[in-house]
């Protein structure tokens, strides 16, 4: 239900509007002056305020200015109403941020149309602000390692320019996140960020995806499609895995980059755009050039500002921070925001080599939460076997044979307890031990009992 606040010092008008709007399905409240109105506005988020320009004490334009200072979540659209409407008052109200201006006596039909449009305008504004918040949150680089700090500094230095960027990094390192961070800190931050995954689109369709196509260009296809270059006009185009483009498409991309002009597939008229291009690859493009798979001239156009994203194994200091971040993210998603993770589990994660990088770590945390729906504290035993194996210490870390033996024994007992689903009696059977003997072993090796 959408909520309307009627602010008018004439009780009869206020009451009449409230009654009509309730019949139209709105939630309605009324206020006789600016003070009462601000009390209500600070307490409840309204979609629209119908505001009389003449109020006792303070006029409606002063109140309008104060309403515009509210936080985006609490700020409604404002429609000014007045029985003494003038062009000057309407212009002033518009400059102060009013959505529209209605003269008394009010036309019921026009009032309802304006209110409907104002409600929709606020919905779109709120949706856009939420999108920007999510985008900003998604562009935050988590970590305090030296490589990540250096990367942040490079982004801060280069983002405000229009220089083309080529991001190098293994799969799963977060190249898209770097691209979004560059866009978020650039002068184009209020423009669009459009992504094209060059590896995911079939060769036959990539030109249409990139440049768009016009009516009749593809038999059986949609009549017209705007390409990613056209949609990115005024913003940033991110070409993910650009090394997977065909040589034919590379030639057309090169031409578009040089001229900022292109012709849609099947089109007659070239289009001019203003686009900053950020590309990424998990390949060695110089090696691809030597093999004849990538154009050298395109490489030099894209490689104006190179960024190197380190693999997760080179920034292990960041693994606990990332693990906790993903735990919080998926905890909220699955209705378990208070799940914690033990230091021992974090140590095991930090020792694993993570061939799939940050993406693999994220997937592991999600899998652990899904497979352990009642657990409030993630222990090492809850981690996948691969991280258990990688988490065990190398022989170089042990100063004596006894230490190495204890470490192996501890790993083996933990594995059997996990297989027994934390049932100590069953684990003792699997180990061929008496239950009391197993308890003594666990105590000696520092393993907490969790029946």
C-alpha positions as CSV (number, residue, x, y, z in Angstrom):
1,X,0.0,0.0,0.0
2,X,1.2,3.5,-0.9
3,X,1.0,6.2,1.8
4,X,0.0,9.8,1.3
5,X,0.3,12.7,3.8
6,X,-2.1,15.6,3.3
7,X,-0.9,18.9,4.8
8,X,-3.5,21.6,4.8
9,X,-4.8,23.9,7.5
10,X,-8.4,23.7,6.3
11,X,-9.9,20.7,8.1
12,X,-12.7,20.3,5.6
13,X,-10.4,20.0,2.6
14,X,-8.0,17.7,4.5
15,X,-10.8,15.4,5.6
16,X,-12.3,15.3,2.1
17,X,-9.0,14.4,0.5
18,X,-8.3,11.8,3.1
19,X,-11.7,10.1,2.5
20,X,-11.3,10.1,-1.3
21,X,-7.7,8.8,-1.2
22,X,-8.6,6.0,1.2
23,X,-11.4,4.9,-1.2
24,X,-8.7,4.8,-3.9
25,X,-6.7,2.3,-1.8
26,X,-4.1,4.7,-0.3
27,X,-3.0,4.8,3.3
28,X,-3.6,8.4,4.3
29,X,-2.7,10.7,7.2
30,X,-3.3,14.4,7.7
31,X,-1.4,17.4,9.3
32,X,-2.7,20.9,9.9
33,X,0.7,22.7,9.9
34,X,4.5,22.3,9.2
35,X,5.4,21.2,12.7
36,X,2.9,18.4,12.8
37,X,3.8,17.3,9.3
38,X,7.5,17.0,10.1
39,X,6.8,14.9,13.2
40,X,4.9,12.5,11.0
41,X,7.5,12.6,8.2
42,X,10.3,11.8,10.5
43,X,8.4,8.8,11.9
44,X,6.9,7.2,8.8
45,X,8.1,6.9,5.2
46,X,5.4,8.5,3.0
47,X,5.4,8.1,-0.8
48,X,3.8,11.5,-1.5
49,X,2.9,14.7,0.4
50,X,0.0,16.8,-0.8
51,X,1.2,20.2,0.6
52,X,-0.8,23.4,0.8
53,X,1.4,26.4,0.0
54,X,-0.3,28.6,2.7
55,X,0.1,27.2,6.2
56,X,0.0,28.9,9.7
57,X,3.5,29.7,11.1
58,X,5.6,28.5,8.2
59,X,4.5,28.4,4.5
60,X,4.5,25.2,2.4
61,X,7.7,26.2,0.5
62,X,9.7,26.4,3.7
63,X,8.4,23.0,4.6
64,X,9.2,21.7,1.1
65,X,12.8,22.7,1.6
66,X,13.0,20.9,4.9
67,X,11.4,17.8,3.4
68,X,14.1,17.7,0.7
69,X,16.7,17.4,3.5
70,X,15.3,14.1,4.7
71,X,17.3,10.9,4.0
72,X,16.5,9.3,0.7
73,X,14.7,6.4,2.5
74,X,12.3,8.9,4.2
75,X,12.0,11.5,1.5
76,X,8.6,11.6,-0.3
77,X,7.6,13.2,-3.6
78,X,5.9,16.5,-2.9
79,X,2.9,17.9,-4.8
80,X,2.1,21.5,-4.0
81,X,-1.6,22.6,-3.8
82,X,-2.7,26.2,-3.6
83,X,-5.8,28.3,-4.0
84,X,-3.7,31.4,-4.9
85,X,-1.5,29.8,-7.5
86,X,0.9,32.0,-9.5
87,X,3.5,31.2,-12.1
88,X,6.1,32.5,-9.8
89,X,5.1,30.2,-6.9
90,X,4.9,27.2,-9.3
91,X,8.4,27.9,-10.6
92,X,9.8,28.4,-7.1
93,X,8.2,25.1,-5.9
94,X,9.7,23.3,-8.9
95,X,13.1,24.7,-8.2
96,X,12.9,23.5,-4.6
97,X,12.1,20.0,-5.8
98,X,8.3,19.7,-6.0
99,X,7.0,17.0,-8.3
100,X,4.0,19.0,-9.5
101,X,1.8,22.0,-8.7
102,X,-2.1,21.8,-8.4
103,X,-4.5,24.7,-8.2
104,X,-7.5,24.7,-5.9
105,X,-10.3,23.9,-6.4
106,X,-8.7,20.5,-7.1
107,X,-9.8,18.4,-10.1
108,X,-10.3,14.9,-8.7
109,X,-9.3,13.3,-11.9
110,X,-6.1,15.3,-12.4
111,X,-5.2,14.9,-8.7
112,X,-5.4,11.1,-8.9
113,X,-3.3,11.0,-12.1
114,X,-0.6,13.3,-10.5
115,X,-0.6,11.2,-7.3
116,X,-0.3,7.9,-9.3
117,X,2.7,9.4,-11.3
118,X,4.3,10.8,-8.2
119,X,4.1,7.4,-6.4
120,X,5.7,5.7,-9.4
121,X,8.4,8.4,-9.6
122,X,9.3,7.8,-5.9
123,X,9.3,4.0,-6.5
124,X,11.8,4.4,-9.4
125,X,13.9,6.8,-7.4
126,X,14.1,4.5,-4.4
127,X,14.8,1.5,-6.7
128,X,17.6,3.5,-8.4
129,X,19.1,4.5,-5.1
130,X,19.0,0.9,-3.8
131,X,20.7,-0.2,-7.0
132,X,23.5,2.4,-6.5
133,X,23.9,1.2,-2.9
134,X,24.2,-2.4,-4.0
135,X,26.5,-1.4,-6.8
136,X,28.8,0.5,-4.4
137,X,28.7,-2.4,-2.0
138,X,29.6,-4.8,-4.8
139,X,32.5,-2.7,-5.8
140,X,34.2,-2.9,-2.3
141,X,37.5,-4.7,-2.4
142,X,37.9,-6.8,0.8
143,X,41.4,-7.3,2.1
144,X,44.3,-5.7,3.9
145,X,47.2,-7.6,2.1
146,X,50.0,-5.6,0.5
147,X,49.0,-6.6,-3.1
148,X,45.4,-5.5,-2.5
149,X,46.4,-2.2,-0.9
150,X,48.6,-1.6,-4.0
151,X,45.6,-2.4,-6.2
152,X,43.4,0.0,-4.4
153,X,46.0,2.7,-4.7
154,X,46.2,2.1,-8.5
155,X,42.4,2.2,-8.8
156,X,42.3,5.5,-6.9
157,X,45.0,7.0,-9.2
158,X,43.7,5.8,-12.6
159,X,39.9,5.6,-12.1
160,X,39.2,9.4,-12.7
161,X,40.9,9.2,-16.1
162,X,39.4,8.0,-19.4
163,X,42.3,5.7,-20.1
164,X,41.5,2.2,-21.3
165,X,42.2,-0.5,-18.8
166,X,43.3,-4.1,-19.3
167,X,42.9,-6.3,-16.2
168,X,45.0,-9.5,-16.0
169,X,44.3,-12.3,-13.6
170,X,43.4,-16.0,-13.2
171,X,39.8,-17.1,-13.3
172,X,38.0,-16.3,-10.1
173,X,40.3,-13.6,-8.8
174,X,37.7,-10.9,-9.1
175,X,38.5,-9.1,-12.3
176,X,34.9,-7.9,-12.7
177,X,35.0,-6.5,-9.2
178,X,38.1,-4.5,-10.1
179,X,36.3,-3.2,-13.2
180,X,33.3,-2.2,-11.2
181,X,35.5,-0.5,-8.6
182,X,37.2,1.5,-11.4
183,X,33.8,2.6,-12.7
184,X,32.5,3.5,-9.2
185,X,35.4,5.8,-8.6
186,X,35.5,7.3,-12.1
187,X,33.9,10.5,-13.5
188,X,31.4,8.2,-15.2
189,X,30.1,6.7,-12.0
190,X,26.6,8.1,-12.6
191,X,26.6,6.5,-16.1
192,X,25.9,2.8,-16.8
193,X,28.2,-0.1,-16.4
194,X,27.6,-2.7,-19.2
195,X,29.3,-6.1,-19.2
196,X,29.9,-8.4,-22.2
197,X,31.3,-11.8,-21.5
198,X,33.2,-12.6,-24.7
199,X,33.8,-16.2,-23.6
200,X,30.1,-17.0,-22.9
201,X,28.6,-15.7,-26.2
202,X,28.7,-17.9,-29.3
203,X,30.9,-16.6,-32.1
204,X,27.9,-16.2,-34.4
205,X,26.2,-13.8,-32.0
206,X,29.0,-11.8,-30.5
207,X,28.9,-9.0,-33.2
208,X,25.2,-8.5,-32.7
209,X,25.7,-8.5,-28.9
210,X,28.5,-5.9,-29.2
211,X,27.2,-3.7,-32.0
212,X,23.4,-4.5,-32.0
213,X,21.4,-5.4,-35.0
214,X,18.6,-3.7,-37.0
215,X,15.4,-5.0,-38.5
216,X,15.9,-8.0,-40.8
217,X,19.6,-8.5,-40.0
218,X,19.0,-12.0,-38.5
219,X,16.2,-14.1,-40.0
220,X,13.9,-15.3,-37.2
221,X,15.5,-13.1,-34.6
222,X,14.1,-10.1,-32.8
223,X,13.4,-7.0,-35.1
224,X,16.0,-4.8,-33.4
225,X,18.5,-4.9,-30.6
226,X,20.7,-2.3,-29.1
227,X,24.2,-3.6,-28.6
228,X,26.4,-3.3,-25.5
229,X,28.4,-0.4,-27.1
230,X,25.3,1.6,-27.6
231,X,23.9,0.8,-24.2
232,X,27.1,1.8,-22.6
233,X,27.1,5.3,-24.1
234,X,28.2,7.8,-21.5
235,X,29.4,5.0,-19.2
236,X,31.7,2.1,-19.1
237,X,31.8,-1.1,-21.2
238,X,33.5,-4.1,-19.6
239,X,34.7,-6.7,-22.0
240,X,35.3,-9.8,-19.9
241,X,37.7,-12.4,-21.2
242,X,38.5,-10.3,-24.3
243,X,41.2,-12.9,-25.3
244,X,38.4,-15.2,-26.4
245,X,37.2,-12.9,-29.2
246,X,37.6,-14.0,-32.8
247,X,40.1,-12.1,-35.0
248,X,37.1,-10.9,-37.1
249,X,35.4,-9.4,-34.1
250,X,38.7,-8.0,-32.8
251,X,39.1,-6.0,-36.1
252,X,35.7,-4.4,-35.6
253,X,36.3,-3.6,-32.0
254,X,39.6,-2.0,-32.9
255,X,37.8,0.3,-35.4
256,X,35.1,1.2,-32.9
257,X,37.7,2.0,-30.2
258,X,39.6,4.3,-32.6
259,X,36.6,6.2,-33.9
260,X,34.1,5.7,-31.1
261,X,31.8,4.9,-34.0
262,X,30.2,1.6,-35.3
263,X,27.5,0.4,-37.5
264,X,24.9,-2.1,-36.1
265,X,24.6,-5.4,-37.9
266,X,22.2,-4.9,-40.8
267,X,22.2,-1.2,-40.1
268,X,22.9,1.6,-42.6
269,X,23.8,4.6,-40.4
270,X,26.9,4.6,-38.1
271,X,26.4,5.5,-34.5
272,X,28.8,7.6,-32.4
273,X,29.2,6.8,-28.7
274,X,31.3,8.1,-25.7
275,X,32.4,4.9,-23.9
276,X,35.3,4.0,-21.6
277,X,36.4,0.4,-22.3
278,X,37.7,-1.8,-19.6
279,X,38.8,-5.3,-20.7
280,X,40.0,-8.4,-18.8
281,X,41.7,-11.7,-19.6
282,X,43.0,-14.8,-17.9
283,X,45.3,-15.4,-20.9
284,X,48.8,-14.2,-21.7
285,X,47.9,-11.9,-24.6
286,X,51.4,-11.4,-25.7
287,X,51.7,-15.2,-26.1
288,X,48.3,-15.2,-27.9
289,X,49.7,-12.6,-30.3
290,X,52.7,-14.8,-31.0
291,X,50.4,-17.6,-31.8
292,X,48.3,-15.4,-34.1
293,X,45.2,-15.6,-31.9
294,X,45.1,-11.9,-30.9
295,X,45.7,-8.7,-32.8
296,X,48.8,-6.8,-31.7
297,X,47.2,-3.4,-32.5
298,X,44.1,-4.1,-30.4
299,X,46.4,-5.2,-27.6
300,X,48.1,-1.8,-27.5
301,X,44.8,0.0,-27.7
302,X,43.4,-1.9,-24.7
303,X,46.6,-2.1,-22.7
304,X,46.9,1.6,-21.9
305,X,46.6,1.0,-18.1
306,X,47.4,-2.6,-17.1
307,X,46.1,-4.0,-13.9
308,X,47.3,-7.3,-12.4
309,X,45.0,-9.0,-9.9
310,X,46.9,-11.3,-7.6
311,X,45.7,-14.9,-7.1
312,X,44.3,-15.7,-3.7
313,X,47.3,-17.8,-2.8
314,X,49.4,-14.6,-3.0
315,X,47.2,-12.7,-0.6
316,X,46.4,-15.3,2.1
317,X,46.2,-12.6,4.7
318,X,42.9,-11.6,3.1
319,X,41.3,-15.1,3.3
320,X,39.9,-14.8,6.9
321,X,38.3,-11.4,6.0
322,X,36.8,-12.8,2.8
323,X,35.5,-15.9,4.6
324,X,33.8,-13.8,7.2
325,X,32.3,-11.5,4.6
326,X,30.9,-14.5,2.6
327,X,29.6,-16.1,5.8
328,X,27.7,-12.9,6.6
329,X,26.4,-12.6,3.1
330,X,25.1,-16.2,2.9
331,X,24.1,-16.2,6.5
332,X,21.7,-13.3,5.7
333,X,20.6,-15.0,2.5
334,X,19.7,-18.2,4.3
335,X,18.3,-16.6,7.4
336,X,21.3,-17.4,9.6
337,X,23.0,-14.1,10.3
338,X,24.8,-15.1,13.5
339,X,26.9,-18.1,12.2
340,X,30.5,-17.7,13.3
341,X,33.7,-19.4,12.1
342,X,36.4,-20.9,14.3
343,X,40.0,-19.7,14.1
344,X,41.1,-23.3,13.4
345,X,38.8,-23.4,10.4
346,X,40.2,-20.0,9.2
347,X,43.7,-21.4,9.5
348,X,42.8,-24.4,7.4
349,X,41.3,-22.1,4.7
350,X,44.4,-19.9,4.8
351,X,46.7,-22.9,4.1
352,X,44.7,-24.2,1.1
353,X,46.1,-23.1,-2.3
354,X,42.7,-22.1,-3.8
355,X,43.2,-22.9,-7.6
356,X,39.7,-21.4,-8.1
357,X,40.7,-18.2,-6.2
358,X,38.1,-16.0,-4.5
359,X,35.2,-17.6,-6.4
360,X,36.1,-21.0,-5.1
361,X,36.3,-19.6,-1.5
362,X,32.9,-18.1,-1.9
363,X,31.4,-21.3,-3.1
364,X,33.0,-23.3,-0.3
365,X,31.5,-21.0,2.4
366,X,28.1,-21.2,0.8
367,X,28.3,-25.0,0.5
368,X,29.3,-25.3,4.2
369,X,26.3,-23.3,5.3
370,X,23.9,-25.3,3.1
371,X,25.2,-28.7,4.3
372,X,25.2,-27.7,8.0
373,X,21.9,-26.0,8.5
374,X,21.8,-26.2,12.3
375,X,25.5,-25.3,12.9
376,X,26.1,-21.9,14.6
377,X,29.8,-22.1,14.5
378,X,31.8,-23.4,11.5
379,X,34.6,-25.7,12.7
380,X,37.4,-27.2,10.7
381,X,35.5,-30.5,10.5
382,X,32.7,-28.8,8.6
383,X,35.1,-27.8,5.7
384,X,35.3,-29.9,2.6
385,X,37.9,-32.7,2.6
386,X,40.1,-30.8,0.1
387,X,40.7,-28.0,2.5
388,X,41.3,-30.5,5.3
389,X,44.0,-32.1,3.3
390,X,45.6,-28.8,2.2
391,X,45.2,-27.4,5.7
392,X,47.4,-30.1,7.3
393,X,50.9,-28.9,8.1
394,X,53.9,-29.8,6.0
395,X,56.7,-31.9,7.5
396,X,58.9,-28.8,7.7
397,X,56.7,-27.3,10.4
398,X,57.3,-30.1,12.9
399,X,60.3,-30.0,15.2
400,X,60.0,-33.6,16.3
401,X,58.6,-37.0,15.2
402,X,56.1,-36.8,18.1
403,X,54.7,-33.5,16.8
404,X,54.2,-35.0,13.3
405,X,52.6,-38.1,14.7
406,X,50.2,-36.1,16.9
407,X,49.2,-33.9,14.0
408,X,48.5,-36.9,11.7
409,X,46.6,-38.6,14.5
410,X,44.5,-35.5,15.1
411,X,43.6,-35.2,11.4
412,X,42.7,-38.8,11.2
413,X,40.5,-38.7,14.3
414,X,38.7,-35.5,13.1
415,X,38.0,-37.2,9.8
416,X,36.5,-40.2,11.5
417,X,34.4,-38.1,13.8
418,X,33.1,-36.2,10.8
419,X,32.2,-39.5,9.1
420,X,30.3,-40.5,12.2
421,X,28.4,-37.2,12.1
422,X,29.8,-36.2,15.5
423,X,28.6,-39.5,17.2
424,X,31.6,-40.3,19.4
425,X,30.5,-43.9,20.0
426,X,30.2,-44.6,16.3
427,X,33.6,-42.8,15.7
428,X,35.2,-45.0,18.3
429,X,33.9,-48.1,16.4
430,X,35.3,-46.8,13.1
431,X,38.7,-46.2,14.8
432,X,38.6,-49.6,16.6
433,X,38.9,-47.9,20.0
434,X,37.0,-48.0,23.3
435,X,34.8,-44.9,23.7
436,X,36.7,-43.9,26.9
437,X,40.0,-44.4,25.1
438,X,38.9,-42.1,22.2
439,X,37.8,-39.4,24.7
440,X,41.3,-39.5,26.3
441,X,42.9,-39.2,22.9
442,X,40.7,-36.3,22.0
443,X,41.5,-34.5,25.2
444,X,45.2,-35.0,24.7
445,X,45.1,-33.8,21.1
446,X,42.9,-30.8,22.0
447,X,39.8,-31.9,20.1
448,X,36.5,-30.6,21.6
449,X,33.8,-33.2,22.0
450,X,30.6,-32.4,20.1
451,X,28.1,-35.2,20.4
